[in-house]
């Protein structure tokens, strides 16, 4: 008995030592409120890569700012959280992501009583979120940020290159078997998202399908990155030709090694267009001039009085991102936007109001189309310059960011 007891004690001691050793090497989770100048945001997973790029720069400033951003639940969850801040119990609880100066994502623990969201970030407007009324949002500011796309995707092993809005209506309105839109006739190979997702909201609007129907057609892939996993799994199972799903453009562009964006043919168009000039380009030409219609400017929502955001750190953050407040020199928002495969407002030539509203011509106050092309693709046909005198007498008389721009 002594030998057996001693053996068990030895095992327990060894186990205790092993557990202590493991705990010593575990990554500690700090309280979110202990981080420097913390700002709480919430919104879509499509915007998370952009937030991460901004957050890493701000975390490395001499006076750092920490962005804690919850993207679980879809884009509309962001506005729900922001509106819930008026309640007695703040909405953000549990572990939440933030970023270190080197870009590493970490987790911090929100206060037990919850943290209040100070901004919501979505690709859609609040009008597209179920249960949100104009009265609910009367005290919110709406600031437009970079432009992103929603892309319908297939595995690279698929032979499909394009799809029409009419075909999407049958695929997502009726399902694979009932829709009979070849080759997307396998229900289990159709990927979708829940009704809070910005990508799902825009996909439904574009296809002309009720959101409730689109969100329940096929398999919920849960997140933008889940779309890529879903399509890769479909291809591995031999269903590449019948697989289709959708995701944000930045996620699609980052995964071109395994998935391909389909060119879209809108109902009034006679041919299909990729977001870019070709399937392999990154120039976003067809987004910037309106030929590719499935795009949106990101919306930053925050509480405001008289149009002025009440939370000063959030006011500065949104101002830096949208260009209404001079940003720290380290925070080059145009470069960050381009690196995230989005389009800065200054590179757009069209604009719209609302979710997939009618397109209208747009002339940005300080165009950056030439710089965008050079940075995004490595080349531009624009004339390089150092002063506006070098651009005199041309149709692009102003030197901006090293190139002769329109004005």
Secondary structure as UniProt FT lines:
FT   HELIX           2..25
FT   HELIX           32..34
FT   TURN            36..37
FT   STRAND          38..43
FT   HELIX           45..47
FT   HELIX           48..59
FT   STRAND          66..70
FT   TURN            72..73
FT   HELIX           75..84
FT   TURN            85..86
FT   STRAND          95..99
FT   TURN            101..102
FT   STRAND          105..109
FT   TURN            112..113
FT   STRAND          119..122
FT   HELIX           126..128
FT   TURN            130..131
FT   TURN            134..139
FT   STRAND          140..155
FT   TURN            156..157
FT   STRAND          162..164
FT   HELIX           165..174
FT   HELIX           176..179
FT   TURN            182..183
FT   HELIX           187..189
FT   STRAND          190..192
FT   TURN            195..196
FT   HELIX           198..207
FT   HELIX           211..214
FT   TURN            215..216
FT   STRAND          219..220
FT   HELIX           224..236
FT   TURN            237..238
FT   HELIX           240..242
FT   STRAND          244..248
FT   HELIX           249..254
FT   TURN            255..258
FT   STRAND          259..261
FT   STRAND          263..265
FT   TURN            267..268
FT   TURN            279..280
FT   HELIX           285..288
FT   STRAND          295..305
FT   TURN            306..307
FT   STRAND          308..309
FT   HELIX           312..322
FT   TURN            329..330
FT   HELIX           333..339
FT   TURN            340..341
FT   HELIX           345..347
FT   STRAND          350..351
FT   TURN            355..356
FT   STRAND          360..361
FT   TURN            365..366
FT   HELIX           369..377
FT   HELIX           388..391
FT   TURN            392..393
FT   STRAND          398..400
FT   TURN            401..402
FT   STRAND          403..405
//
